[in-house]
Amino acid sequence: MEETLYVLDVDAAFAVASKVRKEAYATERPQCASNLIGVSRLAFPEQLIEIVFKALLPPK
């Protein structure tokens, strides 16, 4: 699995990221690649963050 976070405020995102990820994945160290990218704006003015997830399933 891979997650990419696009954020307006990188410092604020780092301040809460570990707590949010711990709650979301129910573990201290999720087995997930993660990228945090600071951007100047997102699609909608009220957005603070946009998250993209990719999950790979094993072949049947």
Secondary structure, DSSP 4 states (H G I P E B T S, - for coil): -EEEEEES-HHHHHHHHHHHHHHHHTSSS-S-EEEEEE-S--SSTT-SEEEEEE--PPP-
